[in-house]
Amino acid sequence: MRQRISQRGDRTDLLYGVPWVLGTRWRGDAGLFRERFEQIGYDQERYGLQLGVQRPLFEEHIRGLRGALRYEIYEVNRFDVDPTLLEEDVQPGRQRIATLTPELTLDRRDVPLDPRRGSFHLVSVRGGGLALGGEADFIATRLETHWFFDWVPPTVLALSARLGLAEPLGDDDRLPIEERFFAGGASTVRGYRERRLGPLDARGNPAGGNGLAVFNVEWRFPLWRWFGGAVFFDTGAVTAKIADLAPDELRSGVGGGLRLSTPVGPVRLDLGYPLDRVENQDRKMRFYLSIGHPF
């Protein structure tokens, strides 16, 4: 059982794993979850079921390649929705969403929690539909590639690119807000407010979008014993429609930070500054405190 509690809400997971499904090399996982969070512009409660299988593929020929297939069904209840978000098709009340996601990953990192060399790549397609037991039809694709180089020891150059594309299907005009893309904040484009780099409603609440592009460059270096530092350049965009993704939509930020090495990955404090103006945000330094590298 896993429990997470924060100022904005809480989540409970009950997890079960089977290393050999039906005697095969596939690992099976099942999970029940319940969460309640204060999102930006509305409150949300969700509960649902997750089922999945995964295993290494073609081990004799390709090191680090894994395949996975995941099914998720959850019911979400949105309440206290800001009236301006209603215009972005964020409807209060209950909705059931079911998805099926095949995924491929290729992991060549030396240390997954704090890599110094190698790479990580992901391709996934997430489909939601009535046939799966949900009430929304859509398809979403995620592509990610992350590279780590130790060309100048003991420093590390980290590069990342992420692309997300999603479209509603059938009679649906908009994606459920839980399935839209967001950017801005500690793990995407630093220098901007959390989840607010992209479409906003009239009051500045993030509405999310169907298109996502994020690119990051980070140089990591040691300072003293368990402490390290980093300087970074982030750029990215979220657009309401996929066709709107273009270079002139990208917004960039620069900055630096401190890293404290721990057994569960680095605890990091970053300071980012936005290079571009965006609606409802001041151009000023912003602090981010989190656990783990942004990519």
URQUI-V128430 format. One record per residue. N is the residue number from 1. RES is the residue in three letters. SS is DSSP state (2 for helix, 1 for strand, 0 for the rest). OMEGA is omega in whole degrees, 0 to 359 (NA if undefined). D_FIRST is the distance of its C-alpha to the first C-alpha in Angstrom with 1 decimal. Layout:
n=N res=RES ss=SS omega=OMEGA d_first=D_FIRST
n=N res=RES ss=SS omega=OMEGA d_first=D_FIRST
//
This chain:
n=1 res=MET ss=0 omega=181 d_first=0.0
n=2 res=ARG ss=1 omega=181 d_first=3.8
n=3 res=GLN ss=1 omega=177 d_first=6.8
n=4 res=ARG ss=1 omega=181 d_first=10.3
n=5 res=ILE ss=1 omega=177 d_first=13.4
n=6 res=SER ss=1 omega=179 d_first=17.0
n=7 res=GLN ss=0 omega=186 d_first=20.5
n=8 res=ARG ss=0 omega=179 d_first=20.5
n=9 res=GLY ss=1 omega=181 d_first=17.3
n=10 res=ASP ss=1 omega=178 d_first=13.5
n=11 res=ARG ss=1 omega=177 d_first=10.7
n=12 res=THR ss=1 omega=178 d_first=7.4
n=13 res=ASP ss=1 omega=171 d_first=5.7
n=14 res=LEU ss=1 omega=191 d_first=4.6
n=15 res=LEU ss=1 omega=178 d_first=6.1
n=16 res=TYR ss=1 omega=182 d_first=8.9
n=17 res=GLY ss=1 omega=177 d_first=11.8
n=18 res=VAL ss=1 omega=185 d_first=15.4
n=19 res=PRO ss=0 omega=182 d_first=17.8
n=20 res=TRP ss=0 omega=181 d_first=20.9
n=21 res=VAL ss=2 omega=178 d_first=21.1
n=22 res=LEU ss=2 omega=178 d_first=24.1
n=23 res=GLY ss=2 omega=179 d_first=25.4
n=24 res=THR ss=0 omega=180 d_first=25.7
n=25 res=ARG ss=0 omega=177 d_first=24.7
n=26 res=TRP ss=0 omega=173 d_first=22.3
n=27 res=ARG ss=1 omega=180 d_first=18.6
n=28 res=GLY ss=1 omega=178 d_first=16.6
n=29 res=ASP ss=1 omega=175 d_first=13.2
n=30 res=ALA ss=1 omega=181 d_first=11.9
n=31 res=GLY ss=1 omega=170 d_first=9.5
n=32 res=LEU ss=1 omega=180 d_first=9.6
n=33 res=PHE ss=1 omega=172 d_first=9.8
n=34 res=ARG ss=1 omega=179 d_first=11.7
n=35 res=GLU ss=1 omega=175 d_first=13.6
n=36 res=ARG ss=1 omega=183 d_first=16.8
n=37 res=PHE ss=1 omega=170 d_first=19.0
n=38 res=GLU ss=1 omega=176 d_first=22.6
n=39 res=GLN ss=1 omega=181 d_first=24.1
n=40 res=ILE ss=0 omega=180 d_first=27.6
n=41 res=GLY ss=0 omega=178 d_first=29.9
n=42 res=TYR ss=1 omega=174 d_first=27.6
n=43 res=ASP ss=1 omega=189 d_first=24.3
n=44 res=GLN ss=1 omega=172 d_first=21.7
n=45 res=GLU ss=1 omega=181 d_first=18.9
n=46 res=ARG ss=1 omega=168 d_first=17.1
n=47 res=TYR ss=1 omega=184 d_first=14.9
n=48 res=GLY ss=1 omega=184 d_first=14.9
n=49 res=LEU ss=1 omega=176 d_first=14.1
n=50 res=GLN ss=1 omega=177 d_first=14.2
n=51 res=LEU ss=1 omega=181 d_first=15.8
n=52 res=GLY ss=1 omega=172 d_first=17.3
n=53 res=VAL ss=1 omega=179 d_first=19.3
n=54 res=GLN ss=1 omega=178 d_first=20.7
n=55 res=ARG ss=1 omega=171 d_first=23.1
n=56 res=PRO ss=1 omega=180 d_first=25.9
n=57 res=LEU ss=0 omega=174 d_first=29.2
n=58 res=PHE ss=0 omega=185 d_first=32.7
n=59 res=GLU ss=0 omega=182 d_first=31.7
n=60 res=GLU ss=0 omega=186 d_first=35.4
n=61 res=HIS ss=0 omega=185 d_first=36.7
n=62 res=ILE ss=0 omega=180 d_first=34.1
n=63 res=ARG ss=0 omega=174 d_first=31.7
n=64 res=GLY ss=0 omega=180 d_first=28.3
n=65 res=LEU ss=1 omega=179 d_first=28.5
n=66 res=ARG ss=1 omega=174 d_first=25.4
n=67 res=GLY ss=1 omega=180 d_first=25.2
n=68 res=ALA ss=1 omega=174 d_first=22.3
n=69 res=LEU ss=1 omega=185 d_first=22.3
n=70 res=ARG ss=1 omega=173 d_first=19.7
n=71 res=TYR ss=1 omega=179 d_first=19.8
n=72 res=GLU ss=1 omega=173 d_first=18.2
n=73 res=ILE ss=1 omega=180 d_first=19.2
n=74 res=TYR ss=1 omega=174 d_first=18.4
n=75 res=GLU ss=1 omega=182 d_first=20.4
n=76 res=VAL ss=1 omega=175 d_first=21.3
n=77 res=ASN ss=1 omega=178 d_first=23.2
n=78 res=ARG ss=1 omega=180 d_first=25.4
n=79 res=PHE ss=1 omega=186 d_first=27.3
n=80 res=ASP ss=0 omega=182 d_first=29.5
n=81 res=VAL ss=0 omega=176 d_first=30.8
n=82 res=ASP ss=0 omega=183 d_first=33.6
n=83 res=PRO ss=2 omega=180 d_first=36.7
n=84 res=THR ss=2 omega=177 d_first=37.6
n=85 res=LEU ss=2 omega=176 d_first=34.5
n=86 res=LEU ss=2 omega=179 d_first=35.7
n=87 res=GLU ss=0 omega=176 d_first=38.5
n=88 res=GLU ss=0 omega=177 d_first=35.9
n=89 res=ASP ss=0 omega=171 d_first=34.7
n=90 res=VAL ss=0 omega=188 d_first=31.5
n=91 res=GLN ss=0 omega=174 d_first=31.7
n=92 res=PRO ss=0 omega=180 d_first=30.0
n=93 res=GLY ss=1 omega=186 d_first=28.4
n=94 res=ARG ss=1 omega=175 d_first=26.0
n=95 res=GLN ss=1 omega=179 d_first=25.9
n=96 res=ARG ss=1 omega=183 d_first=24.0
n=97 res=ILE ss=1 omega=179 d_first=23.6
n=98 res=ALA ss=1 omega=184 d_first=22.9
n=99 res=THR ss=1 omega=173 d_first=23.3
n=100 res=LEU ss=1 omega=188 d_first=23.8
n=101 res=THR ss=1 omega=166 d_first=23.7
n=102 res=PRO ss=1 omega=186 d_first=25.4
n=103 res=GLU ss=1 omega=173 d_first=25.0
n=104 res=LEU ss=1 omega=174 d_first=26.9
n=105 res=THR ss=1 omega=175 d_first=26.1
n=106 res=LEU ss=1 omega=187 d_first=28.5
n=107 res=ASP ss=1 omega=178 d_first=27.2
n=108 res=ARG ss=0 omega=181 d_first=30.0
n=109 res=ARG ss=0 omega=178 d_first=28.6
n=110 res=ASP ss=0 omega=178 d_first=29.3
n=111 res=VAL ss=0 omega=187 d_first=26.1
n=112 res=PRO ss=0 omega=183 d_first=23.5
n=113 res=LEU ss=0 omega=182 d_first=22.2
n=114 res=ASP ss=0 omega=188 d_first=25.8
n=115 res=PRO ss=0 omega=174 d_first=28.3
n=116 res=ARG ss=0 omega=179 d_first=32.0
n=117 res=ARG ss=0 omega=178 d_first=33.4
n=118 res=GLY ss=1 omega=183 d_first=32.6
n=119 res=SER ss=1 omega=177 d_first=31.3
n=120 res=PHE ss=1 omega=182 d_first=28.4
n=121 res=HIS ss=1 omega=182 d_first=29.2
n=122 res=LEU ss=1 omega=171 d_first=27.4
n=123 res=VAL ss=1 omega=178 d_first=28.8
n=124 res=SER ss=1 omega=175 d_first=26.9
n=125 res=VAL ss=1 omega=184 d_first=28.2
n=126 res=ARG ss=1 omega=181 d_first=26.1
n=127 res=GLY ss=1 omega=176 d_first=27.8
n=128 res=GLY ss=1 omega=182 d_first=27.2
n=129 res=GLY ss=0 omega=178 d_first=29.3
n=130 res=LEU ss=2 omega=182 d_first=30.3
n=131 res=ALA ss=2 omega=180 d_first=30.4
n=132 res=LEU ss=2 omega=180 d_first=26.6
n=133 res=GLY ss=0 omega=181 d_first=26.0
n=134 res=GLY ss=0 omega=181 d_first=26.1
n=135 res=GLU ss=0 omega=179 d_first=28.9
n=136 res=ALA ss=0 omega=178 d_first=29.6
n=137 res=ASP ss=0 omega=178 d_first=31.4
n=138 res=PHE ss=1 omega=174 d_first=31.1
n=139 res=ILE ss=1 omega=182 d_first=30.8
n=140 res=ALA ss=1 omega=180 d_first=29.5
n=141 res=THR ss=1 omega=175 d_first=30.0
n=142 res=ARG ss=1 omega=175 d_first=28.6
n=143 res=LEU ss=1 omega=179 d_first=30.5
n=144 res=GLU ss=1 omega=172 d_first=29.6
n=145 res=THR ss=1 omega=182 d_first=31.4
n=146 res=HIS ss=1 omega=184 d_first=30.8
n=147 res=TRP ss=1 omega=182 d_first=33.3
n=148 res=PHE ss=1 omega=184 d_first=33.5
n=149 res=PHE ss=1 omega=175 d_first=36.8
n=150 res=ASP ss=0 omega=183 d_first=37.9
n=151 res=TRP ss=0 omega=181 d_first=41.6
n=152 res=VAL ss=0 omega=181 d_first=42.4
n=153 res=PRO ss=0 omega=2 d_first=40.5
n=154 res=PRO ss=0 omega=181 d_first=38.5
n=155 res=THR ss=0 omega=180 d_first=37.8
n=156 res=VAL ss=1 omega=172 d_first=35.7
n=157 res=LEU ss=1 omega=182 d_first=36.7
n=158 res=ALA ss=1 omega=180 d_first=33.8
n=159 res=LEU ss=1 omega=182 d_first=34.6
n=160 res=SER ss=1 omega=173 d_first=32.5
n=161 res=ALA ss=1 omega=180 d_first=33.3
n=162 res=ARG ss=1 omega=180 d_first=31.1
n=163 res=LEU ss=1 omega=177 d_first=32.5
n=164 res=GLY ss=1 omega=180 d_first=31.0
n=165 res=LEU ss=1 omega=182 d_first=33.0
n=166 res=ALA ss=1 omega=179 d_first=32.2
n=167 res=GLU ss=1 omega=170 d_first=34.4
n=168 res=PRO ss=1 omega=181 d_first=34.1
n=169 res=LEU ss=0 omega=177 d_first=35.7
n=170 res=GLY ss=0 omega=184 d_first=37.8
n=171 res=ASP ss=0 omega=181 d_first=38.6
n=172 res=ASP ss=0 omega=179 d_first=35.9
n=173 res=ASP ss=0 omega=183 d_first=37.5
n=174 res=ARG ss=0 omega=174 d_first=34.4
n=175 res=LEU ss=0 omega=167 d_first=30.9
n=176 res=PRO ss=0 omega=186 d_first=28.1
n=177 res=ILE ss=2 omega=178 d_first=27.4
n=178 res=GLU ss=2 omega=182 d_first=23.8
n=179 res=GLU ss=2 omega=178 d_first=25.3
n=180 res=ARG ss=0 omega=179 d_first=28.1
n=181 res=PHE ss=1 omega=177 d_first=28.4
n=182 res=PHE ss=0 omega=177 d_first=28.5
n=183 res=ALA ss=0 omega=185 d_first=29.8
n=184 res=GLY ss=0 omega=178 d_first=30.8
n=185 res=GLY ss=0 omega=194 d_first=28.8
n=186 res=ALA ss=0 omega=187 d_first=27.1
n=187 res=SER ss=0 omega=180 d_first=26.0
n=188 res=THR ss=0 omega=179 d_first=29.0
n=189 res=VAL ss=0 omega=181 d_first=32.3
n=190 res=ARG ss=0 omega=187 d_first=32.5
n=191 res=GLY ss=0 omega=182 d_first=35.3
n=192 res=TYR ss=0 omega=182 d_first=34.3
n=193 res=ARG ss=0 omega=185 d_first=32.1
n=194 res=GLU ss=0 omega=175 d_first=28.5
n=195 res=ARG ss=0 omega=186 d_first=28.7
n=196 res=ARG ss=0 omega=174 d_first=32.4
n=197 res=LEU ss=0 omega=184 d_first=34.2
n=198 res=GLY ss=0 omega=182 d_first=35.2
n=199 res=PRO ss=0 omega=178 d_first=36.3
n=200 res=LEU ss=1 omega=174 d_first=36.2
n=201 res=ASP ss=0 omega=186 d_first=37.3
n=202 res=ALA ss=0 omega=180 d_first=40.2
n=203 res=ARG ss=0 omega=178 d_first=38.3
n=204 res=GLY ss=0 omega=175 d_first=36.6
n=205 res=ASN ss=0 omega=180 d_first=33.2
n=206 res=PRO ss=1 omega=179 d_first=31.7
n=207 res=ALA ss=0 omega=180 d_first=32.2
n=208 res=GLY ss=0 omega=183 d_first=31.0
n=209 res=GLY ss=1 omega=181 d_first=33.0
n=210 res=ASN ss=0 omega=182 d_first=33.4
n=211 res=GLY ss=1 omega=180 d_first=34.5
n=212 res=LEU ss=1 omega=171 d_first=32.9
n=213 res=ALA ss=1 omega=180 d_first=34.4
n=214 res=VAL ss=1 omega=178 d_first=33.3
n=215 res=PHE ss=1 omega=183 d_first=35.0
n=216 res=ASN ss=1 omega=170 d_first=34.2
n=217 res=VAL ss=1 omega=181 d_first=36.2
n=218 res=GLU ss=1 omega=176 d_first=34.9
n=219 res=TRP ss=1 omega=184 d_first=36.7
n=220 res=ARG ss=1 omega=184 d_first=34.5
n=221 res=PHE ss=1 omega=178 d_first=36.4
n=222 res=PRO ss=1 omega=176 d_first=35.9
n=223 res=LEU ss=1 omega=181 d_first=37.3
n=224 res=TRP ss=1 omega=178 d_first=36.7
n=225 res=ARG ss=0 omega=184 d_first=34.4
n=226 res=TRP ss=0 omega=183 d_first=30.8
n=227 res=PHE ss=1 omega=176 d_first=32.1
n=228 res=GLY ss=1 omega=179 d_first=33.1
n=229 res=GLY ss=1 omega=179 d_first=34.5
n=230 res=ALA ss=1 omega=167 d_first=34.8
n=231 res=VAL ss=1 omega=188 d_first=37.1
n=232 res=PHE ss=1 omega=170 d_first=36.3
n=233 res=PHE ss=1 omega=179 d_first=37.8
n=234 res=ASP ss=1 omega=173 d_first=35.7
n=235 res=THR ss=1 omega=182 d_first=37.1
n=236 res=GLY ss=1 omega=181 d_first=35.7
n=237 res=ALA ss=1 omega=168 d_first=36.1
n=238 res=VAL ss=1 omega=182 d_first=34.5
n=239 res=THR ss=1 omega=181 d_first=37.0
n=240 res=ALA ss=0 omega=179 d_first=37.1
n=241 res=LYS ss=0 omega=179 d_first=38.6
n=242 res=ILE ss=2 omega=183 d_first=38.4
n=243 res=ALA ss=2 omega=181 d_first=42.2
n=244 res=ASP ss=2 omega=178 d_first=42.1
n=245 res=LEU ss=0 omega=182 d_first=40.4
n=246 res=ALA ss=0 omega=181 d_first=43.2
n=247 res=PRO ss=2 omega=182 d_first=43.9
n=248 res=ASP ss=2 omega=176 d_first=45.3
n=249 res=GLU ss=2 omega=184 d_first=42.0
n=250 res=LEU ss=0 omega=175 d_first=40.3
n=251 res=ARG ss=1 omega=192 d_first=39.6
n=252 res=SER ss=1 omega=176 d_first=39.3
n=253 res=GLY ss=1 omega=178 d_first=38.1
n=254 res=VAL ss=1 omega=177 d_first=38.7
n=255 res=GLY ss=1 omega=180 d_first=37.5
n=256 res=GLY ss=1 omega=182 d_first=36.1
n=257 res=GLY ss=1 omega=179 d_first=33.4
n=258 res=LEU ss=1 omega=179 d_first=32.0
n=259 res=ARG ss=1 omega=174 d_first=29.2
n=260 res=LEU ss=1 omega=183 d_first=27.6
n=261 res=SER ss=0 omega=177 d_first=26.2
n=262 res=THR ss=0 omega=178 d_first=22.9
n=263 res=PRO ss=0 omega=181 d_first=20.7
n=264 res=VAL ss=0 omega=182 d_first=18.3
n=265 res=GLY ss=0 omega=184 d_first=21.4
n=266 res=PRO ss=0 omega=165 d_first=24.0
n=267 res=VAL ss=1 omega=188 d_first=23.8
n=268 res=ARG ss=1 omega=173 d_first=26.6
n=269 res=LEU ss=1 omega=182 d_first=29.0
n=270 res=ASP ss=1 omega=175 d_first=31.2
n=271 res=LEU ss=1 omega=183 d_first=34.4
n=272 res=GLY ss=1 omega=179 d_first=35.6
n=273 res=TYR ss=1 omega=181 d_first=38.8
n=274 res=PRO ss=1 omega=178 d_first=39.6
n=275 res=LEU ss=0 omega=182 d_first=42.7
n=276 res=ASP ss=0 omega=176 d_first=43.1
n=277 res=ARG ss=0 omega=174 d_first=43.4
n=278 res=VAL ss=0 omega=185 d_first=41.1
n=279 res=GLU ss=0 omega=175 d_first=41.3
n=280 res=ASN ss=0 omega=177 d_first=40.1
n=281 res=GLN ss=0 omega=175 d_first=39.2
n=282 res=ASP ss=0 omega=173 d_first=41.3
n=283 res=ARG ss=0 omega=180 d_first=42.0
n=284 res=LYS ss=0 omega=177 d_first=40.6
n=285 res=MET ss=1 omega=176 d_first=38.3
n=286 res=ARG ss=1 omega=180 d_first=34.6
n=287 res=PHE ss=1 omega=177 d_first=31.9
n=288 res=TYR ss=1 omega=177 d_first=28.4
n=289 res=LEU ss=1 omega=183 d_first=25.8
n=290 res=SER ss=1 omega=179 d_first=22.7
n=291 res=ILE ss=1 omega=180 d_first=20.7
n=292 res=GLY ss=0 omega=177 d_first=21.7
n=293 res=HIS ss=0 omega=179 d_first=24.9
n=294 res=PRO ss=0 omega=178 d_first=25.8
n=295 res=PHE ss=0 omega=NA d_first=26.2
//
